[in-house]
Amino acid sequence: MFNLTLETAKYLIAVAEQKARQLGLSSDIAVVDEGANLIAFHRMDGAKIAGIEISQNKAWTSVAMQMPTANLAQAAQPGFPSFGINTTNHGKLVILGGGVPLVVDKKVIGGIGVSGGTSAQDIEVANAAALAFSNWLAGGETPIVSGRSGFFHY
């Protein structure tokens, strides 16, 4: 079983921050484990204070619902099957784009949440980190030497 380490979370945050910078954003970025518990959080200079909780809740929602938060947006609209879902879980469930689960062998092992731009921009930033994670799992080149050992190289 793959466990998401702090070093892997730091790498995901670094990838997300780089993408946010490319888009001209100051983002709040959160990474959670398979139980939706916070592993790491990063607030870029100038990122909005409200984004702290939003990014953490996006990451939490992606794990709790086992899907990207953007998938909930349409279903949560008036007249659709999940209308009002965002009012559950003490308002912690977020239907804005930018929360993406991290999946290994079809099992959600964590999630990343980003807040700082539009939903489309937050999705792009979160997806950049998720793609880097997937590439690493597939044997692609990344700064991570081993997900279990926690080595982190630039």
N, CA, C and O atoms as a GROMACS GRO file, in nm:
protein
  616
    1MET      N    1   0.084  -0.119   0.000
    1MET     CA    2   0.000   0.000   0.000
    1MET      C    3   0.087   0.124   0.000
    1MET      O    4   0.188   0.131   0.071
    2PHE      N    5   0.050   0.220  -0.078
    2PHE     CA    6   0.123   0.346  -0.089
    2PHE      C    7   0.072   0.445   0.014
    2PHE      O    8  -0.048   0.469   0.023
    3ASN      N    9   0.163   0.502   0.092
    3ASN     CA   10   0.127   0.606   0.187
    3ASN      C   11   0.181   0.739   0.137
    3ASN      O   12   0.298   0.748   0.100
    4LEU      N   13   0.099   0.838   0.136
    4LEU     CA   14   0.140   0.972   0.096
    4LEU      C   15   0.225   1.032   0.207
    4LEU      O   16   0.178   1.051   0.319
    5THR      N   17   0.351   1.062   0.176
    5THR     CA   18   0.443   1.115   0.276
    5THR      C   19   0.445   1.267   0.274
    5THR      O   20   0.396   1.331   0.182
    6LEU      N   21   0.503   1.323   0.378
    6LEU     CA   22   0.521   1.468   0.384
    6LEU      C   23   0.608   1.515   0.269
    6LEU      O   24   0.580   1.619   0.208
    7GLU      N   25   0.713   1.442   0.238
    7GLU     CA   26   0.802   1.484   0.129
    7GLU      C   27   0.729   1.481  -0.006
    7GLU      O   28   0.751   1.569  -0.089
    8THR      N   29   0.645   1.382  -0.027
    8THR     CA   30   0.567   1.380  -0.150
    8THR      C   31   0.471   1.498  -0.153
    8THR      O   32   0.453   1.561  -0.257
    9ALA      N   33   0.408   1.527  -0.040
    9ALA     CA   34   0.317   1.642  -0.031
    9ALA      C   35   0.392   1.772  -0.061
    9ALA      O   36   0.338   1.860  -0.129
   10LYS      N   37   0.514   1.785  -0.012
   10LYS     CA   38   0.594   1.905  -0.039
   10LYS      C   39   0.623   1.917  -0.188
   10LYS      O   40   0.620   2.027  -0.244
   11TYR      N   41   0.650   1.805  -0.251
   11TYR     CA   42   0.674   1.806  -0.395
   11TYR      C   43   0.548   1.850  -0.470
   11TYR      O   44   0.556   1.933  -0.561
   12LEU      N   45   0.434   1.796  -0.433
   12LEU     CA   46   0.308   1.833  -0.497
   12LEU      C   47   0.281   1.983  -0.482
   12LEU      O   48   0.235   2.049  -0.575
   13ILE      N   49   0.309   2.035  -0.364
   13ILE     CA   50   0.291   2.178  -0.339
   13ILE      C   51   0.387   2.259  -0.427
   13ILE      O   52   0.348   2.363  -0.481
   14ALA      N   53   0.511   2.213  -0.442
   14ALA     CA   54   0.608   2.284  -0.525
   14ALA      C   55   0.562   2.287  -0.671
   14ALA      O   56   0.574   2.390  -0.737
   15VAL      N   57   0.510   2.176  -0.720
   15VAL     CA   58   0.460   2.171  -0.858
   15VAL      C   59   0.341   2.266  -0.873
   15VAL      O   60   0.332   2.342  -0.970
   16ALA      N   61   0.249   2.260  -0.777
   16ALA     CA   62   0.131   2.348  -0.781
   16ALA      C   63   0.172   2.495  -0.775
   16ALA      O   64   0.118   2.578  -0.848
   17GLU      N   65   0.267   2.527  -0.689
   17GLU     CA   66   0.312   2.666  -0.679
   17GLU      C   67   0.373   2.712  -0.810
   17GLU      O   68   0.348   2.824  -0.854
   18GLN      N   69   0.453   2.628  -0.872
   18GLN     CA   70   0.515   2.665  -0.999
   18GLN      C   71   0.407   2.693  -1.104
   18GLN      O   72   0.418   2.791  -1.179
   19LYS      N   73   0.304   2.610  -1.111
   19LYS     CA   74   0.195   2.630  -1.207
   19LYS      C   75   0.119   2.758  -1.175
   19LYS      O   76   0.084   2.835  -1.265
   20ALA      N   77   0.092   2.782  -1.047
   20ALA     CA   78   0.023   2.904  -1.006
   20ALA      C   79   0.102   3.027  -1.049
   20ALA      O   80   0.045   3.124  -1.099
   21ARG      N   81   0.232   3.024  -1.030
   21ARG     CA   82   0.317   3.136  -1.070
   21ARG      C   83   0.310   3.159  -1.222
   21ARG      O   84   0.304   3.272  -1.269
   22GLN      N   85   0.311   3.048  -1.298
   22GLN     CA   86   0.300   3.058  -1.444
   22GLN      C   87   0.170   3.127  -1.485
   22GLN      O   88   0.165   3.198  -1.585
   23LEU      N   89   0.066   3.106  -1.407
   23LEU     CA   90  -0.065   3.167  -1.436
   23LEU      C   91  -0.080   3.305  -1.373
   23LEU      O   92  -0.183   3.371  -1.391
   24GLY      N   93   0.022   3.350  -1.300
   24GLY     CA   94   0.017   3.480  -1.236
   24GLY      C   95  -0.069   3.484  -1.111
   24GLY      O   96  -0.124   3.588  -1.075
   25LEU      N   97  -0.080   3.368  -1.044
   25LEU     CA   98  -0.166   3.357  -0.925
   25LEU      C   99  -0.085   3.348  -0.797
   25LEU      O  100   0.030   3.305  -0.796
   26SER      N  101  -0.147   3.390  -0.689
   26SER     CA  102  -0.098   3.363  -0.553
   26SER      C  103  -0.201   3.269  -0.493
   26SER      O  104  -0.315   3.308  -0.468
   27SER      N  105  -0.161   3.145  -0.469
   27SER     CA  106  -0.257   3.042  -0.429
   27SER      C  107  -0.231   2.987  -0.289
   27SER      O  108  -0.119   2.991  -0.237
   28ASP      N  109  -0.338   2.937  -0.232
   28ASP     CA  110  -0.331   2.855  -0.111
   28ASP      C  111  -0.340   2.712  -0.159
   28ASP      O  112  -0.425   2.679  -0.241
   29ILE      N  113  -0.251   2.625  -0.108
   29ILE     CA  114  -0.242   2.487  -0.157
   29ILE      C  115  -0.238   2.393  -0.037
   29ILE      O  116  -0.157   2.410   0.054
   30ALA      N  117  -0.326   2.293  -0.038
   30ALA     CA  118  -0.333   2.197   0.072
   30ALA      C  119  -0.325   2.055   0.017
   30ALA      O  120  -0.379   2.025  -0.090
   31VAL      N  121  -0.258   1.967   0.091
   31VAL     CA  122  -0.251   1.825   0.058
   31VAL      C  123  -0.297   1.747   0.180
   31VAL      O  124  -0.252   1.770   0.292
   32VAL      N  125  -0.389   1.652   0.155
   32VAL     CA  126  -0.442   1.567   0.263
   32VAL      C  127  -0.415   1.420   0.232
   32VAL      O  128  -0.388   1.384   0.117
   33ASP      N  129  -0.423   1.336   0.335
   33ASP     CA  130  -0.402   1.193   0.319
   33ASP      C  131  -0.533   1.122   0.289
   33ASP      O  132  -0.635   1.186   0.266
   34GLU      N  133  -0.530   0.988   0.289
   34GLU     CA  134  -0.648   0.909   0.254
   34GLU      C  135  -0.765   0.927   0.351
   34GLU      O  136  -0.879   0.900   0.315
   35GLY      N  137  -0.738   0.973   0.471
   35GLY     CA  138  -0.843   1.002   0.568
   35GLY      C  139  -0.886   1.148   0.565
   35GLY      O  140  -0.963   1.193   0.650
   36ALA      N  141  -0.835   1.222   0.466
   36ALA     CA  142  -0.863   1.365   0.447
   36ALA      C  143  -0.803   1.451   0.557
   36ALA      O  144  -0.849   1.563   0.582
   37ASN      N  145  -0.699   1.398   0.623
   37ASN     CA  146  -0.627   1.474   0.725
   37ASN      C  147  -0.516   1.554   0.659
   37ASN      O  148  -0.445   1.504   0.572
   38LEU      N  149  -0.500   1.678   0.701
   38LEU     CA  150  -0.400   1.767   0.643
   38LEU      C  151  -0.259   1.712   0.663
   38LEU      O  152  -0.219   1.681   0.776
   39ILE      N  153  -0.184   1.702   0.554
   39ILE     CA  154  -0.042   1.664   0.560
   39ILE      C  155   0.043   1.790   0.549
   39ILE      O  156   0.137   1.809   0.627
   40ALA      N  157   0.010   1.876   0.451
   40ALA     CA  158   0.090   1.996   0.429
   40ALA      C  159   0.002   2.106   0.371
   40ALA      O  160  -0.096   2.081   0.301
   41PHE      N  161   0.041   2.228   0.403
   41PHE     CA  162  -0.030   2.345   0.353
   41PHE      C  163   0.072   2.452   0.319
   41PHE      O  164   0.173   2.466   0.388
   42HIS      N  165   0.044   2.528   0.213
   42HIS     CA  166   0.134   2.636   0.172
   42HIS      C  167   0.050   2.754   0.126
   42HIS      O  168  -0.040   2.739   0.042
   43ARG      N  169   0.079   2.870   0.179
   43ARG     CA  170   0.013   2.993   0.136
   43ARG      C  171   0.117   3.080   0.069
   43ARG      O  172   0.209   3.130   0.133
   44MET      N  173   0.101   3.099  -0.062
   44MET     CA  174   0.194   3.182  -0.136
   44MET      C  175   0.178   3.328  -0.091
   44MET      O  176   0.071   3.369  -0.045
   45ASP      N  177   0.285   3.405  -0.104
   45ASP     CA  178   0.279   3.547  -0.070
   45ASP      C  179   0.165   3.611  -0.148
   45ASP      O  180   0.153   3.594  -0.270
   46GLY      N  181   0.082   3.685  -0.078
   46GLY     CA  182  -0.028   3.755  -0.141
   46GLY      C  183  -0.155   3.674  -0.158
   46GLY      O  184  -0.256   3.727  -0.204
   47ALA      N  185  -0.152   3.545  -0.124
   47ALA     CA  186  -0.272   3.462  -0.136
   47ALA      C  187  -0.377   3.509  -0.035
   47ALA      O  188  -0.344   3.555   0.074
   48LYS      N  189  -0.503   3.496  -0.074
   48LYS     CA  190  -0.612   3.542   0.012
   48LYS      C  191  -0.625   3.455   0.137
   48LYS      O  192  -0.609   3.333   0.131
   49ILE      N  193  -0.656   3.520   0.248
   49ILE     CA  194  -0.674   3.449   0.375
   49ILE      C  195  -0.792   3.352   0.366
   49ILE      O  196  -0.786   3.243   0.422
   50ALA      N  197  -0.898   3.390   0.298
   50ALA     CA  198  -1.014   3.302   0.283
   50ALA      C  199  -0.977   3.171   0.214
   50ALA      O  200  -1.038   3.068   0.238
   51GLY      N  201  -0.876   3.177   0.127
   51GLY     CA  202  -0.832   3.059   0.054
   51GLY      C  203  -0.770   2.951   0.139
   51GLY      O  204  -0.760   2.836   0.096
   52ILE      N  205  -0.727   2.986   0.260
   52ILE     CA  206  -0.666   2.887   0.349
   52ILE      C  207  -0.767   2.775   0.374
   52ILE      O  208  -0.739   2.658   0.347
   53GLU      N  209  -0.882   2.812   0.425
   53GLU     CA  210  -0.985   2.712   0.455
   53GLU      C  211  -1.045   2.653   0.328
   53GLU      O  212  -1.076   2.534   0.323
   54ILE      N  213  -1.062   2.736   0.226
   54ILE     CA  214  -1.120   2.686   0.102
   54ILE      C  215  -1.032   2.577   0.041
   54ILE      O  216  -1.082   2.472   0.001
   55SER      N  217  -0.901   2.600   0.033
   55SER     CA  218  -0.811   2.500  -0.026
   55SER      C  219  -0.811   2.371   0.056
   55SER      O  220  -0.812   2.262   0.000
   56GLN      N  221  -0.810   2.384   0.187
   56GLN     CA  222  -0.812   2.265   0.273
   56GLN      C  223  -0.943   2.189   0.256
   56GLN      O  224  -0.944   2.066   0.254
   57ASN      N  225  -1.053   2.262   0.245
   57ASN     CA  226  -1.183   2.197   0.227
   57ASN      C  227  -1.197   2.136   0.087
   57ASN      O  228  -1.264   2.034   0.072
   58LYS      N  229  -1.135   2.196  -0.013
   58LYS     CA  230  -1.136   2.135  -0.146
   58LYS      C  231  -1.061   2.002  -0.143
   58LYS      O  232  -1.108   1.902  -0.198
   59ALA      N  233  -0.945   1.999  -0.078
   59ALA     CA  234  -0.869   1.875  -0.067
   59ALA      C  235  -0.951   1.771   0.010
   59ALA      O  236  -0.957   1.655  -0.030
   60TRP      N  237  -1.012   1.813   0.121
   60TRP     CA  238  -1.094   1.724   0.202
   60TRP      C  239  -1.210   1.667   0.120
   60TRP      O  240  -1.237   1.547   0.124
   61THR      N  241  -1.278   1.754   0.045
   61THR     CA  242  -1.392   1.711  -0.035
   61THR      C  243  -1.351   1.611  -0.142
   61THR      O  244  -1.423   1.514  -0.168
   62SER      N  245  -1.237   1.633  -0.205
   62SER     CA  246  -1.192   1.542  -0.311
   62SER      C  247  -1.170   1.401  -0.258
   62SER      O  248  -1.191   1.304  -0.330
   63VAL      N  249  -1.128   1.390  -0.133
   63VAL     CA  250  -1.109   1.258  -0.071
   63VAL      C  251  -1.241   1.204  -0.019
   63VAL      O  252  -1.275   1.088  -0.042
   64ALA      N  253  -1.316   1.288   0.051
   64ALA     CA  254  -1.444   1.244   0.109
   64ALA      C  255  -1.543   1.198   0.003
   64ALA      O  256  -1.617   1.103   0.025
   65MET      N  257  -1.545   1.265  -0.111
   65MET     CA  258  -1.638   1.230  -0.219
   65MET      C  259  -1.573   1.142  -0.326
   65MET      O  260  -1.640   1.091  -0.416
   66GLN      N  261  -1.441   1.126  -0.316
   66GLN     CA  262  -1.362   1.044  -0.409
   66GLN      C  263  -1.381   1.087  -0.554
   66GLN      O  264  -1.399   1.004  -0.643
   67MET      N  265  -1.375   1.218  -0.574
   67MET     CA  266  -1.387   1.276  -0.709
   67MET      C  267  -1.338   1.420  -0.704
   67MET      O  268  -1.331   1.481  -0.597
   68PRO      N  269  -1.305   1.475  -0.821
   68PRO     CA  270  -1.270   1.617  -0.824
   68PRO      C  271  -1.389   1.702  -0.779
   68PRO      O  272  -1.504   1.670  -0.809
   69THR      N  273  -1.360   1.808  -0.709
   69THR     CA  274  -1.468   1.894  -0.659
   69THR      C  275  -1.548   1.956  -0.774
   69THR      O  276  -1.667   1.984  -0.758
   70ALA      N  277  -1.485   1.977  -0.887
   70ALA     CA  278  -1.556   2.035  -1.002
   70ALA      C  279  -1.670   1.944  -1.048
   70ALA      O  280  -1.767   1.992  -1.105
   71ASN      N  281  -1.658   1.814  -1.025
   71ASN     CA  282  -1.764   1.720  -1.065
   71ASN      C  283  -1.892   1.743  -0.987
   71ASN      O  284  -2.001   1.705  -1.031
   72LEU      N  285  -1.881   1.804  -0.871
   72LEU     CA  286  -1.998   1.829  -0.787
   72LEU      C  287  -2.074   1.955  -0.827
   72LEU      O  288  -2.191   1.970  -0.795
   73ALA      N  289  -2.007   2.045  -0.897
   73ALA     CA  290  -2.067   2.176  -0.927
   73ALA      C  291  -2.200   2.164  -1.000
   73ALA      O  292  -2.298   2.225  -0.959
   74GLN      N  293  -2.205   2.087  -1.107
   74GLN     CA  294  -2.328   2.075  -1.185
   74GLN      C  295  -2.437   2.003  -1.106
   74GLN      O  296  -2.552   2.047  -1.104
   75ALA      N  297  -2.401   1.892  -1.040
   75ALA     CA  298  -2.500   1.813  -0.966
   75ALA      C  299  -2.557   1.888  -0.847
   75ALA      O  300  -2.665   1.853  -0.798
   76ALA      N  301  -2.486   1.991  -0.800
   76ALA     CA  302  -2.531   2.065  -0.682
   76ALA      C  303  -2.617   2.187  -0.716
   76ALA      O  304  -2.659   2.260  -0.627
   77GLN      N  305  -2.644   2.208  -0.843
   77GLN     CA  306  -2.727   2.321  -0.885
   77GLN      C  307  -2.875   2.294  -0.856
   77GLN      O  308  -2.916   2.179  -0.850
   78PRO      N  309  -2.954   2.400  -0.838
   78PRO     CA  310  -3.098   2.381  -0.814
   78PRO      C  311  -3.162   2.293  -0.922
   78PRO      O  312  -3.137   2.310  -1.041
   79GLY      N  313  -3.243   2.200  -0.878
   79GLY     CA  314  -3.310   2.109  -0.969
   79GLY      C  315  -3.232   1.984  -1.004
   79GLY      O  316  -3.284   1.895  -1.071
   80PHE      N  317  -3.108   1.976  -0.959
   80PHE     CA  318  -3.026   1.858  -0.986
   80PHE      C  319  -3.018   1.769  -0.862
   80PHE      O  320  -3.050   1.814  -0.752
   81PRO      N  321  -2.977   1.643  -0.880
   81PRO     CA  322  -2.987   1.543  -0.772
   81PRO      C  323  -2.913   1.575  -0.642
   81PRO      O  324  -2.955   1.530  -0.536
   82SER      N  325  -2.805   1.651  -0.650
   82SER     CA  326  -2.728   1.679  -0.528
   82SER      C  327  -2.742   1.823  -0.480
   82SER      O  328  -2.655   1.874  -0.410
   83PHE      N  329  -2.851   1.888  -0.519
   83PHE     CA  330  -2.872   2.026  -0.477
   83PHE      C  331  -2.863   2.036  -0.326
   83PHE      O  332  -2.929   1.961  -0.254
   84GLY      N  333  -2.782   2.129  -0.278
   84GLY     CA  334  -2.767   2.152  -0.135
   84GLY      C  335  -2.658   2.070  -0.069
   84GLY      O  336  -2.635   2.085   0.051
   85ILE      N  337  -2.590   1.986  -0.145
   85ILE     CA  338  -2.487   1.900  -0.085
   85ILE      C  339  -2.378   1.983  -0.018
   85ILE      O  340  -2.318   1.940   0.081
   86ASN      N  341  -2.352   2.102  -0.070
   86ASN     CA  342  -2.249   2.189  -0.014
   86ASN      C  343  -2.288   2.245   0.123
   86ASN      O  344  -2.205   2.308   0.188
   87THR      N  345  -2.409   2.223   0.168
   87THR     CA  346  -2.449   2.268   0.302
   87THR      C  347  -2.431   2.157   0.405
   87THR      O  348  -2.457   2.177   0.523
   88THR      N  349  -2.388   2.039   0.359
   88THR     CA  350  -2.367   1.927   0.451
   88THR      C  351  -2.227   1.933   0.512
   88THR      O  352  -2.145   2.015   0.472
   89ASN      N  353  -2.202   1.845   0.607
   89ASN     CA  354  -2.070   1.836   0.670
   89ASN      C  355  -2.024   1.970   0.727
   89ASN      O  356  -1.908   2.007   0.714
   90HIS      N  357  -2.117   2.040   0.790
   90HIS     CA  358  -2.090   2.170   0.852
   90HIS      C  359  -2.035   2.270   0.751
   90HIS      O  360  -1.954   2.356   0.786
   91GLY      N  361  -2.078   2.259   0.624
   91GLY     CA  362  -2.034   2.350   0.520
   91GLY      C  363  -1.895   2.323   0.467
   91GLY      O  364  -1.841   2.402   0.390
   92LYS      N  365  -1.835   2.212   0.508
   92LYS     CA  366  -1.698   2.179   0.469
   92LYS      C  367  -1.690   2.126   0.326
   92LYS      O  368  -1.584   2.134   0.263
   93LEU      N  369  -1.800   2.074   0.274
   93LEU     CA  370  -1.802   2.017   0.140
   93LEU      C  371  -1.805   2.130   0.038
   93LEU      O  372  -1.896   2.212   0.038
   94VAL      N  373  -1.704   2.133  -0.050
   94VAL     CA  374  -1.688   2.242  -0.146
   94VAL      C  375  -1.722   2.194  -0.287
   94VAL      O  376  -1.678   2.087  -0.329
   95ILE      N  377  -1.801   2.274  -0.358
   95ILE     CA  378  -1.838   2.237  -0.494
   95ILE      C  379  -1.767   2.323  -0.598
   95ILE      O  380  -1.800   2.318  -0.717
   96LEU      N  381  -1.670   2.401  -0.557
   96LEU     CA  382  -1.589   2.481  -0.649
   96LEU      C  383  -1.475   2.396  -0.702
   96LEU      O  384  -1.424   2.310  -0.631
   97GLY      N  385  -1.435   2.417  -0.826
   97GLY     CA  386  -1.324   2.343  -0.883
   97GLY      C  387  -1.193   2.375  -0.813
   97GLY      O  388  -1.174   2.485  -0.762
   98GLY      N  389  -1.103   2.277  -0.812
   98GLY     CA  390  -0.971   2.296  -0.753
   98GLY      C  391  -0.935   2.193  -0.650
   98GLY      O  392  -0.827   2.201  -0.591
   99GLY      N  393  -1.022   2.096  -0.626
   99GLY     CA  394  -0.990   1.984  -0.538
   99GLY      C  395  -0.981   1.858  -0.622
   99GLY      O  396  -1.075   1.825  -0.694
  100VAL      N  397  -0.868   1.788  -0.614
  100VAL     CA  398  -0.846   1.671  -0.698
  100VAL      C  399  -0.793   1.556  -0.612
  100VAL      O  400  -0.696   1.572  -0.539
  101PRO      N  401  -0.857   1.438  -0.622
  101PRO     CA  402  -0.806   1.323  -0.548
  101PRO      C  403  -0.678   1.269  -0.610
  101PRO      O  404  -0.656   1.283  -0.730
  102LEU      N  405  -0.594   1.209  -0.528
  102LEU     CA  406  -0.473   1.141  -0.573
  102LEU      C  407  -0.502   0.993  -0.564
  102LEU      O  408  -0.539   0.942  -0.459
  103VAL      N  409  -0.485   0.923  -0.675
  103VAL     CA  410  -0.529   0.784  -0.685
  103VAL      C  411  -0.412   0.692  -0.718
  103VAL      O  412  -0.330   0.722  -0.805
  104VAL      N  413  -0.405   0.580  -0.645
  104VAL     CA  414  -0.306   0.475  -0.671
  104VAL      C  415  -0.383   0.343  -0.678
  104VAL      O  416  -0.455   0.308  -0.584
  105ASP      N  417  -0.367   0.271  -0.787
  105ASP     CA  418  -0.435   0.143  -0.806
  105ASP      C  419  -0.585   0.153  -0.779
  105ASP      O  420  -0.643   0.069  -0.711
  106LYS      N  421  -0.645   0.257  -0.835
  106LYS     CA  422  -0.790   0.282  -0.824
  106LYS      C  423  -0.837   0.311  -0.681
  106LYS      O  424  -0.956   0.304  -0.653
  107LYS      N  425  -0.743   0.345  -0.591
  107LYS     CA  426  -0.777   0.378  -0.453
  107LYS      C  427  -0.733   0.522  -0.425
  107LYS      O  428  -0.619   0.559  -0.454
  108VAL      N  429  -0.823   0.601  -0.369
  108VAL     CA  430  -0.789   0.738  -0.331
  108VAL      C  431  -0.698   0.734  -0.209
  108VAL      O  432  -0.735   0.682  -0.103
  109ILE      N  433  -0.576   0.788  -0.226
  109ILE     CA  434  -0.478   0.786  -0.115
  109ILE      C  435  -0.451   0.926  -0.062
  109ILE      O  436  -0.367   0.945   0.026
  110GLY      N  437  -0.523   1.024  -0.116
  110GLY     CA  438  -0.507   1.161  -0.070
  110GLY      C  439  -0.571   1.256  -0.167
  110GLY      O  440  -0.640   1.215  -0.261
  111GLY      N  441  -0.548   1.385  -0.145
  111GLY     CA  442  -0.605   1.485  -0.232
  111GLY      C  443  -0.529   1.616  -0.222
  111GLY      O  444  -0.458   1.642  -0.125
  112ILE      N  445  -0.545   1.698  -0.326
  112ILE     CA  446  -0.486   1.831  -0.325
  112ILE      C  447  -0.597   1.933  -0.349
  112ILE      O  448  -0.686   1.910  -0.431
  113GLY      N  449  -0.591   2.044  -0.279
  113GLY     CA  450  -0.688   2.151  -0.294
  113GLY      C  451  -0.616   2.282  -0.318
  113GLY      O  452  -0.517   2.312  -0.252
  114VAL      N  453  -0.666   2.360  -0.413
  114VAL     CA  454  -0.604   2.487  -0.450
  114VAL      C  455  -0.710   2.596  -0.452
  114VAL      O  456  -0.821   2.575  -0.502
  115SER      N  457  -0.675   2.712  -0.399
  115SER     CA  458  -0.763   2.828  -0.404
  115SER      C  459  -0.677   2.951  -0.428
  115SER      O  460  -0.576   2.972  -0.361
  116GLY      N  461  -0.717   3.032  -0.525
  116GLY     CA  462  -0.642   3.153  -0.552
  116GLY      C  463  -0.679   3.219  -0.683
  116GLY      O  464  -0.649   3.336  -0.706
  117GLY      N  465  -0.745   3.143  -0.768
  117GLY     CA  466  -0.787   3.198  -0.897
  117GLY      C  467  -0.932   3.164  -0.922
  117GLY      O  468  -1.009   3.142  -0.829
  118THR      N  469  -0.970   3.161  -1.048
  118THR     CA  470  -1.103   3.114  -1.084
  118THR      C  471  -1.107   2.963  -1.063
  118THR      O  472  -1.003   2.900  -1.044
  119SER      N  473  -1.225   2.905  -1.067
  119SER     CA  474  -1.233   2.759  -1.055
  119SER      C  475  -1.150   2.692  -1.164
  119SER      O  476  -1.079   2.595  -1.136
  120ALA      N  477  -1.157   2.743  -1.287
  120ALA     CA  478  -1.080   2.684  -1.397
  120ALA      C  479  -0.929   2.692  -1.370
  120ALA      O  480  -0.856   2.597  -1.397
  121GLN      N  481  -0.883   2.804  -1.316
  121GLN     CA  482  -0.741   2.818  -1.284
  121GLN      C  483  -0.701   2.726  -1.170
  121GLN      O  484  -0.595   2.663  -1.174
  122ASP      N  485  -0.784   2.719  -1.066
  122ASP     CA  486  -0.755   2.631  -0.953
  122ASP      C  487  -0.749   2.485  -0.998
  122ASP      O  488  -0.665   2.408  -0.951
  123ILE      N  489  -0.838   2.447  -1.088
  123ILE     CA  490  -0.837   2.311  -1.144
  123ILE      C  491  -0.705   2.288  -1.218
  123ILE      O  492  -0.642   2.184  -1.202
  124GLU      N  493  -0.664   2.385  -1.297
  124GLU     CA  494  -0.539   2.372  -1.374
  124GLU      C  495  -0.418   2.354  -1.282
  124GLU      O  496  -0.330   2.272  -1.309
  125VAL      N  497  -0.414   2.429  -1.174
  125VAL     CA  498  -0.303   2.419  -1.078
  125VAL      C  499  -0.305   2.283  -1.008
  125VAL      O  500  -0.202   2.216  -0.999
  126ALA      N  501  -0.422   2.244  -0.959
  126ALA     CA  502  -0.433   2.114  -0.890
  126ALA      C  503  -0.403   1.999  -0.984
  126ALA      O  504  -0.336   1.903  -0.946
  127ASN      N  505  -0.451   2.007  -1.108
  127ASN     CA  506  -0.426   1.901  -1.206
  127ASN      C  507  -0.278   1.890  -1.241
  127ASN      O  508  -0.230   1.780  -1.269
  128ALA      N  509  -0.206   2.001  -1.241
  128ALA     CA  510  -0.062   1.996  -1.268
  128ALA      C  511   0.009   1.910  -1.163
  128ALA      O  512   0.095   1.829  -1.196
  129ALA      N  513  -0.029   1.929  -1.037
  129ALA     CA  514   0.032   1.850  -0.930
  129ALA      C  515  -0.012   1.704  -0.939
  129ALA      O  516   0.070   1.613  -0.922
  130ALA      N  517  -0.140   1.681  -0.966
  130ALA     CA  518  -0.190   1.544  -0.977
  130ALA      C  519  -0.125   1.472  -1.095
  130ALA      O  520  -0.094   1.353  -1.085
  131LEU      N  521  -0.102   1.542  -1.205
  131LEU     CA  522  -0.037   1.483  -1.321
  131LEU      C  523   0.108   1.448  -1.289
  131LEU      O  524   0.157   1.342  -1.328
  132ALA      N  525   0.178   1.536  -1.219
  132ALA     CA  526   0.316   1.508  -1.179
  132ALA      C  527   0.321   1.384  -1.090
  132ALA      O  528   0.411   1.301  -1.102
  133PHE      N  529   0.223   1.371  -1.002
  133PHE     CA  530   0.214   1.254  -0.914
  133PHE      C  531   0.192   1.128  -0.996
  133PHE      O  532   0.259   1.027  -0.974
  134SER      N  533   0.099   1.132  -1.091
  134SER     CA  534   0.070   1.018  -1.177
  134SER      C  535   0.192   0.979  -1.261
  134SER      O  536   0.222   0.861  -1.277
  135ASN      N  537   0.262   1.080  -1.313
  135ASN     CA  538   0.381   1.053  -1.393
  135ASN      C  539   0.489   0.985  -1.310
  135ASN      O  540   0.556   0.893  -1.356
  136TRP      N  541   0.503   1.030  -1.187
  136TRP     CA  542   0.600   0.968  -1.098
  136TRP      C  543   0.563   0.822  -1.071
  136TRP      O  544   0.649   0.735  -1.073
  137LEU      N  545   0.436   0.796  -1.046
  137LEU     CA  546   0.390   0.659  -1.023
  137LEU      C  547   0.414   0.570  -1.144
  137LEU      O  548   0.442   0.451  -1.130
  138ALA      N  549   0.403   0.628  -1.262
  138ALA     CA  550   0.421   0.552  -1.386
  138ALA      C  551   0.568   0.535  -1.421
  138ALA      O  552   0.601   0.479  -1.526
  139GLY      N  553   0.656   0.583  -1.336
  139GLY     CA  554   0.798   0.568  -1.359
  139GLY      C  555   0.861   0.686  -1.429
  139GLY      O  556   0.976   0.678  -1.474
  140GLY      N  557   0.788   0.794  -1.440
  140GLY     CA  558   0.842   0.914  -1.502
  140GLY      C  559   0.943   0.982  -1.413
  140GLY      O  560   0.959   0.946  -1.296
  141GLU      N  561   1.010   1.080  -1.469
  141GLU     CA  562   1.113   1.149  -1.396
  141GLU      C  563   1.055   1.261  -1.311
  141GLU      O  564   0.984   1.348  -1.362
  142THR      N  565   1.083   1.258  -1.182
  142THR     CA  566   1.045   1.366  -1.092
  142THR      C  567   1.154   1.380  -0.987
  142THR      O  568   1.243   1.297  -0.981
  143PRO      N  569   1.148   1.485  -0.906
  143PRO     CA  570   1.246   1.501  -0.799
  143PRO      C  571   1.236   1.396  -0.689
  143PRO      O  572   1.326   1.386  -0.606
  144ILE      N  573   1.128   1.318  -0.687
  144ILE     CA  574   1.111   1.219  -0.581
  144ILE      C  575   1.186   1.092  -0.616
  144ILE      O  576   1.168   1.038  -0.725
  145VAL      N  577   1.270   1.045  -0.525
  145VAL     CA  578   1.343   0.920  -0.547
  145VAL      C  579   1.256   0.803  -0.505
  145VAL      O  580   1.250   0.702  -0.575
  146SER      N  581   1.189   0.816  -0.390
  146SER     CA  582   1.103   0.708  -0.342
  146SER      C  583   0.990   0.765  -0.260
  146SER      O  584   1.013   0.847  -0.170
  147GLY      N  585   0.867   0.723  -0.289
  147GLY     CA  586   0.751   0.768  -0.213
  147GLY      C  587   0.752   0.718  -0.071
  147GLY      O  588   0.695   0.783   0.017
  148ARG      N  589   0.814   0.603  -0.046
  148ARG     CA  590   0.818   0.547   0.088
  148ARG      C  591   0.934   0.603   0.172
  148ARG      O  592   0.921   0.623   0.292
  149SER      N  593   1.046   0.628   0.104
  149SER     CA  594   1.162   0.674   0.180
  149SER      C  595   1.152   0.820   0.215
  149SER      O  596   1.212   0.864   0.313
  150GLY      N  597   1.076   0.895   0.136
  150GLY     CA  598   1.061   1.038   0.166
  150GLY      C  599   1.176   1.122   0.118
  150GLY      O  600   1.184   1.239   0.157
  151PHE      N  601   1.267   1.071   0.033
  151PHE     CA  602   1.374   1.153  -0.018
  151PHE      C  603   1.318   1.257  -0.112
  151PHE      O  604   1.225   1.230  -0.189
  152PHE      N  605   1.373   1.374  -0.105
  152PHE     CA  606   1.322   1.487  -0.184
  152PHE      C  607   1.441   1.558  -0.242
  152PHE      O  608   1.522   1.612  -0.167
  153HIS      N  609   1.453   1.561  -0.372
  153HIS     CA  610   1.569   1.623  -0.437
  153HIS      C  611   1.523   1.725  -0.540
  153HIS      O  612   1.422   1.706  -0.607
  154TYR      N  613   1.599   1.833  -0.550
  154TYR     CA  614   1.573   1.933  -0.654
  154TYR      C  615   1.675   1.916  -0.764
  154TYR      O  616   1.672   1.989  -0.863
   0.00000   0.00000   0.00000
